Amino acid sequence: MKILIVTNELDISADLVLAWLTSNGHEVFRFNTEKLGSIFNITIRPTSAGPEGEIHAESRHIKIQEIDSVYYRRPVPPVFDDGCAQKATEREYFAAIRGLWIALKGKRWVNYPQSLRAAESKLDQLTVASSLGLTIPKTLVTNDSDCVHSFLNDCGGRLIHKPFSANTMLVDGQVMGVFTRRVEPHELDYSANAIKVIPCLFQEEVRKLLEIRVTVVGRSVYSAAIHSQENPLTECDWRRDALGLRHEKYNLPSKVEQACIDVVCNYNLSFGTIDLILRPDGEYVFLELNPNGEWSWIENLVGLPITESIGKTLLGECI
């Protein structure tokens, strides 16, 4: 079995899967996409029998037609030189790399890029989750501050703001985390102009007993409770100190577990991570799906066999 791992050179999770596959006797080729043009080269030749070509890395290479499975983890583009041609160079890079994914479309993927893009909308995720029987928080997207004031009242004065997509942003050359945060009523008055600039995502602040990280691989579900309410810093967002929080294995009710599988399958994914809240009244609330979420820290802290499950999925073994 020949497996292609598409990622970057700093991806620890990819390291784990690569090591597991190699130790089980499978040929693995790791393509760190930021090194395209320096270490890695690609060739693609369309033919009547299907695409042919190779990915080269120094003394190693793998033929496109011989690849059985692709693990699409965390690819990043190369850093292009500044200048007037930078944008054009980036467009050419993305067009070429999409051509490579299309050439590999018939392979076994975890996960196919087009499916990942379809699953990225948080609003659509909420609609899908609700249609599958999961409880979702009251949610509003708007750039109208009057609507936000009204929504705050609907939420009993408990309101949070979260980013649509980016969990990081560049500030003065430094990468900064962007976290879910509580919105105090007095903030809305002096934030009105900022809200008008771009639509914002607001939700009711759901009371939490636990937060639950769900990792779905195929038909297998691995859940871990995160005790975020034990630290004031992580009450709104456990990511502010994920490694400092208590984690433990958690058994979801079968109905909720099946709904999580169905959410992932809805987007034709074979892997996805889901964030849930367990309210003090025992109700589970769906927050969001990360179709390419991180999982290595959960495996390390809790001992869930996620690496093995991903490896077996790439091999086509039913889990």
N, C-alpha and C positions, 0 to 999 in steps of 0.2 A: 504494500500500500504506500502511495506517495502523497504526502500532504504538504500544501503550501500554507505558511503562516504569514499573513500580511499585517505588519505592525510597525513599530519604531524600536530603536535599539534600547530604550529605557523601560520597556514594558515587562514588568515582573510577572504578570499573569501569563503572558505568552511564554516566558521562560519555563513556567511550571508545566504547561501543556506540552511544550517541545520536549522537555525532559521525560515526561510520562510516555509520550509516543515513541521516543528514541529507545527508552529502556524496554519497550515492548516489541522492539525489532522493526519499527517502521521508518521509512526514509522521510525526513522532514527537511524542507527548504524554507528558511526564514528570509522574508523580503522586507527589509527596513526601508520604507519608501522615501524617507528623508535623504537617503544615500543614493537615490537614483541620479545617475550622471557622474557619480564619483566612484562608488564601489559597484553599484548595480546598473545593468543595462537590460533593456527589453527589446525583443523583436517579435513582430506579429505579421503573419502572411495569410491573408484570406485565400481559401481554396474551395473547390466545389465539394470537397469532403468535410469541410469545416476548417476553423482557424488552426494554423500551425505557428510555431514560434518557440521562443525560449526566454527564460530569465537567467541572466548571468550574474555571478558574483565572484570576481577574482578567479580562482581555479574551479569553482563549482558552477553547475548549471542544472536547470530542470526544464524539460520540454512541456509546453502547454498541454499537448495532447495526452501526455502520460500522467498528468495530475488527476488524482481521484477525489480529493477533498480540499476545501479552502477554509481556513480559520481567519476571518476578517476581524481583526481586533482593533488596533488604534493606529491606522496609517496617518502620517502627517506629510505635507508636501516639503520638498527641498526649500532652502532659503535662497531666494533669487536676488541677484545684485540689484541695488537701487538704480533707477534710471527710467527713461521714458519707455523702454521696452519691457519693463517689469510686468505690467498688467497683461500684455500680449503673451509674454512667456508663461505666465500663470495659466492663462486660458488654454494655451497649447498643451501644457502639462496635464491639466484636468481632462481635456478632451482625449488625450492619449491614454491616460490611466483608466478612464471609463471604458475605452475600447478594449483594454486588457480584461476588465471585469466581464464585459459582454462576451469576449472570447472564451471565458471560463464559465459562462452561465450554466451550462449543462452539468457542471460538477456538483458535488455535495457541499453545501455552504453552511457555515455558522458565523454570521448570517449574510445573506446576499445584500449588497449595498442598496439596491432599490427598495428592498423590504425595510431596511433600516430607515431610509428617508421617509417612507410612508408612515412609519411608526413614531416619528419625532414630534408630532403635534400634540401638545398637552391637552388642548381642548378636545381633540378627537379621541384621545385616550379616555378622557372622562366620560364622553358620550358612550363609547364602546363598553367601558366598565359598568356604567349604569344599566345599559341594555342587557348585560350579562348577570345582573342581579346584585352587583356590589354597590354599597352605599358610597356616595361621593360628597365632598364638602360643597356648600354653596359657593359658587364661583362667578366672578364678574370680570370681563375685559372691557376697559373703557379708557378714553382720555377726557372724559367729562367729569369734572370734580364734583358737580352736583349729584351725579349718579353715585359717586363713591360715598358721599355723605349719606344718601338714602340707603345704600347697601350696608354701611356701617351700622345703621339702626336695625336693619333686617338681621344682622349678625349679632345683635345684642351687645354692640360695642367691642366685640372681639374680632379683630381684622388682621390679616397678614398680607404681605406683598412678597411675590416670588418672581424670579426671572423666567422668561419664556423658554430660553434655551441655554445661554452661556452660564456656566458655573464659575467662570473666571473672567477677568477683564484686565487690560493692560493700563496701568496708571503710572505715569512718569517712568516708563521703562520697566516697571515691576509687575509681575503677575499677581493679582489679588483675587481672593475668593469672593464669590457673590453668593450670599446666603439668604434663605427665607428669613424675614424679619417681621416683628410685630409692628403694626401701625397704630400709634396713639391718636386719639381724636383731634388733639390740638395740632398735630402735624398737617392735617389736611388743608388748613387755611393757608399756611405759608408754602405748601407744596402744590398748590393749584396750578401755577404756571408750569411747573415741571411736569405735572400729569398731562397737561395739554400737548406737550411736545410729542409724546409717543404713547400709544395705548399700553396700559399696565395690567398685569394679572393680579387680581385680588381674590382672596378666599376668606371664608370664616375661619377663625382659629379654633380648630377642633381640640377639645380637651383630651388629654392623653393619659392612659395608664402605661402603655408600652408603645414603642415603635417596632415594626417588624419588617425586616429585609427578607424578601422572598426571591430566591433564584430558581428560575425555571429552565431546565435543560431537557428538551424533548418532552416526555410525559412525566419526568421526575421533578419533584418540588423540594427544595431545601430552604428551610425557614430558620431565621435567627431573631430572637428578641433583643432589642437594644434598649437599655434602661436610660433613656435620654432625660427623664425627669429627675434623675438623681443629681444633676449638675445644672445650676441656673444658666450656665453658658450655653447649654445644648437644649434648653426647653423648646425653642422654636425650630432649631435645625441641628440634628445630631452630628452633622459633618464638621461642626466647629471644633469638636474634640472626639472624633470617632474612635481612635485607638485608646482613649482614656476612659471610655465607658464600659460598663459591664455588659457582656454579651452571653447568650446561652441558646442552646437549641430550643426550637419551639415547634409544637405540633398544631397546625391550623385545623379547624373543622374541615371535614372533607368537602363540604359545599363551597367554602371559600377557596380551598386549594384548587378545586376543579375550575372555579371562575378565573383564577390566576392563569391556569393553563390555557383557558379559552381566550383570554385577553392576548396572550403571546401568540397563539395559533391564529387569531384573527388577522394578524399582520404577516402571516406566513414566515414567522420566525421559529427557529429551533432553540433559541436562547433569549432570555430577557430577565431583567431584575425589576421587581415591583416593591414600592414602598407603601406600607399600610400603617394605619394607626389603630390600636385597640383602645376604645374609649372606656372610661370607668364603668359604663353601663353594660359592657360586654359586646358592643357593636364594633364591627371591623369597618374601617373607612379607607377606601382606595385614594391614594394621593397621586401617584404617577407611575408610568412604566419608563424605565431606561432600557432601550433595546440593545444597548451595548455596554451595560453597566459594569462597574468594577466588582470583583468578588474575592480576590485573593486574601484580603484582610479577614473576611468572614471565615474562609476556610482555615486560616491560621489560628484565629481566636476560638473558633467553635468546633473545628474538626469535621466539617462537612465535606464529603468526597466530590467536590465540584470539578476538580481537575480531571479525575478519572471519568466522570460523567461526560464532560466535554470531549475528552479523548475518544471515548467509546462512540459518541455521536458522530464524530468525524470518521470513524471506522465503519459507520452504518449499522452498529449494533443497537438493538432496541433496548432502552433503559426502562 
